[in-house]
Amino acid sequence: MKRAEIAVTVTDWVQAEALVLPVRTEVFVLEQGVPMEIERDELDPVCRHAIARAPGCGAIGTGRLLPDGHIGRMAVLRTARGAGVGGVVLQALIGEAVRLGMSELALSAQIHALGFYLRHGFEPCGEVFIEAGIAHRAMRRTLGGVR
Ligand SMILES: CC(C)(COP(=O)(O)OP(=O)(O)OC[C@H]1O[C@@H](n2cnc3c(N)ncnc32)[C@H](O)[C@@H]1OP(=O)(O)O)[C@@H](O)C(=O)NCCC(=O)NCCS
């Protein structure tokens, strides 16, 4: 799969739910062992959702943007990783934040993904903490001048 072949859309929960839940269930619940009741929360309906697709495939990657500027639920199917899908999803969410007039983004990065977010302009802040049994670190990125 080439990066140029990845199509990404950003949409609301009504449009996104059926496409992104299978990806999140596969990655967070089945692969990482996050309990379903933690993976599912009440915030999805107020978020914007990015959906990445490859030619001939359903959704292969997703992520969400909360109204307060937090990015979360970044997930790419294991078989599709390392090909730029996560980067395309993250850039789509950054673009959506700019479009909405946000000035700063925040996220809780799983420690193994720190390098991924660093390469997209996020900086770590604060100490490592445990959430859903997984080590995380807060990261921030300002959006001044991003187009
Ligand atoms: C974090 C995650 C979303 C990144 O998605 P991705 O599609 O692999 O991301 P990309 O391909 O854009 O970038 C991954 C980087 O690792 C490199 N990489 C190489 N092989 C890789 C592999 N097998 N798996 C993951 N990354 C790999 C890529 O080259 C890339 O480096 P770059 O940023 O310098 O280009 C994905 O690994 C994932 O879903 N992980 C499980 C869930 C998770 O941890 N979510 C994050 C919660 S904070």
Ligand as a Chemical Component Dictionary entry (heavy atoms), coordinates in Angstrom:
data_LIG
# 
_chem_comp.id                   LIG 
_chem_comp.type                 NON-POLYMER 
_chem_comp.pdbx_formal_charge   0 
_chem_comp.three_letter_code    LIG 
# 
loop_
_chem_comp_atom.comp_id 
_chem_comp_atom.atom_id 
_chem_comp_atom.alt_atom_id 
_chem_comp_atom.type_symbol 
_chem_comp_atom.charge 
_chem_comp_atom.model_Cartn_x 
_chem_comp_atom.model_Cartn_y 
_chem_comp_atom.model_Cartn_z 
_chem_comp_atom.pdbx_ordinal 
LIG C1  C1  C 0 0.380  4.343  16.734 1  
LIG C2  C2  C 0 -0.257 3.912  15.417 2  
LIG C3  C3  C 0 -1.651 4.540  15.305 3  
LIG C4  C4  C 0 0.622  4.413  14.260 4  
LIG O1  O1  O 0 0.015  4.011  13.041 5  
LIG P1  P1  P 0 0.918  3.672  11.720 6  
LIG O2  O2  O 0 -0.017 3.561  10.575 7  
LIG O3  O3  O 0 1.812  2.540  11.997 8  
LIG O4  O4  O 0 1.737  5.037  11.619 9  
LIG P2  P2  P 0 2.741  5.496  10.465 10 
LIG O5  O5  O 0 2.969  4.383  9.502  11 
LIG O6  O6  O 0 2.242  6.801  9.958  12 
LIG O7  O7  O 0 4.030  5.811  11.305 13 
LIG C5  C5  C 0 4.623  4.837  12.134 14 
LIG C6  C6  C 0 6.108  5.055  12.209 15 
LIG O8  O8  O 0 6.782  3.845  12.612 16 
LIG C7  C7  C 0 7.466  3.272  11.508 17 
LIG N1  N1  N 0 7.194  1.826  11.387 18 
LIG C8  C8  C 0 7.855  0.998  10.630 19 
LIG N2  N2  N 0 7.369  -0.227 10.725 20 
LIG C9  C9  C 0 6.350  -0.177 11.567 21 
LIG C10 C10 C 0 5.421  -1.148 12.045 22 
LIG N3  N3  N 0 5.465  -2.426 11.689 23 
LIG N4  N4  N 0 4.456  -0.748 12.908 24 
LIG C11 C11 C 0 4.381  0.536  13.265 25 
LIG N5  N5  N 0 5.244  1.497  12.824 26 
LIG C12 C12 C 0 6.229  1.144  11.991 27 
LIG C13 C13 C 0 6.953  4.011  10.326 28 
LIG O9  O9  O 0 7.945  4.085  9.323  29 
LIG C14 C14 C 0 6.636  5.385  10.884 30 
LIG O10 O10 O 0 7.769  6.168  11.072 31 
LIG P3  P3  P 0 7.765  7.724  10.580 32 
LIG O11 O11 O 0 6.760  8.444  11.453 33 
LIG O12 O12 O 0 9.162  8.173  10.802 34 
LIG O13 O13 O 0 7.336  7.718  9.151  35 
LIG C15 C15 C 0 -0.331 2.363  15.298 36 
LIG O14 O14 O 0 0.947  1.827  15.572 37 
LIG C16 C16 C 0 -1.358 1.706  16.218 38 
LIG O15 O15 O 0 -2.547 1.644  15.906 39 
LIG N6  N6  N 0 -0.897 1.154  17.357 40 
LIG C17 C17 C 0 -1.785 0.428  18.270 41 
LIG C18 C18 C 0 -2.749 1.354  18.970 42 
LIG C19 C19 C 0 -2.021 2.469  19.634 43 
LIG O16 O16 O 0 -1.043 2.268  20.321 44 
LIG N7  N7  N 0 -2.553 3.692  19.423 45 
LIG C20 C20 C 0 -1.929 4.887  19.924 46 
LIG C21 C21 C 0 -2.502 5.239  21.218 47 
LIG S1  S1  S 0 -1.675 6.696  21.844 48 
# 
loop_
_chem_comp_bond.comp_id 
_chem_comp_bond.atom_id_1 
_chem_comp_bond.atom_id_2 
_chem_comp_bond.value_order 
_chem_comp_bond.pdbx_ordinal 
LIG C1  C2  SING 1  
LIG C2  C3  SING 2  
LIG C2  C4  SING 3  
LIG C2  C15 SING 4  
LIG C4  O1  SING 5  
LIG O1  P1  SING 6  
LIG P1  O2  DOUB 7  
LIG P1  O3  SING 8  
LIG P1  O4  SING 9  
LIG O4  P2  SING 10 
LIG P2  O5  DOUB 11 
LIG P2  O6  SING 12 
LIG P2  O7  SING 13 
LIG O7  C5  SING 14 
LIG C5  C6  SING 15 
LIG C6  O8  SING 16 
LIG C6  C14 SING 17 
LIG O8  C7  SING 18 
LIG C7  N1  SING 19 
LIG C7  C13 SING 20 
LIG N1  C8  SING 21 
LIG N1  C12 SING 22 
LIG C8  N2  DOUB 23 
LIG N2  C9  SING 24 
LIG C9  C10 SING 25 
LIG C9  C12 DOUB 26 
LIG C10 N3  SING 27 
LIG C10 N4  DOUB 28 
LIG N4  C11 SING 29 
LIG C11 N5  DOUB 30 
LIG N5  C12 SING 31 
LIG C13 O9  SING 32 
LIG C13 C14 SING 33 
LIG C14 O10 SING 34 
LIG O10 P3  SING 35 
LIG P3  O11 DOUB 36 
LIG P3  O12 SING 37 
LIG P3  O13 SING 38 
LIG C15 O14 SING 39 
LIG C15 C16 SING 40 
LIG C16 O15 DOUB 41 
LIG C16 N6  SING 42 
LIG N6  C17 SING 43 
LIG C17 C18 SING 44 
LIG C18 C19 SING 45 
LIG C19 O16 DOUB 46 
LIG C19 N7  SING 47 
LIG N7  C20 SING 48 
LIG C20 C21 SING 49 
LIG C21 S1  SING 50 
# 
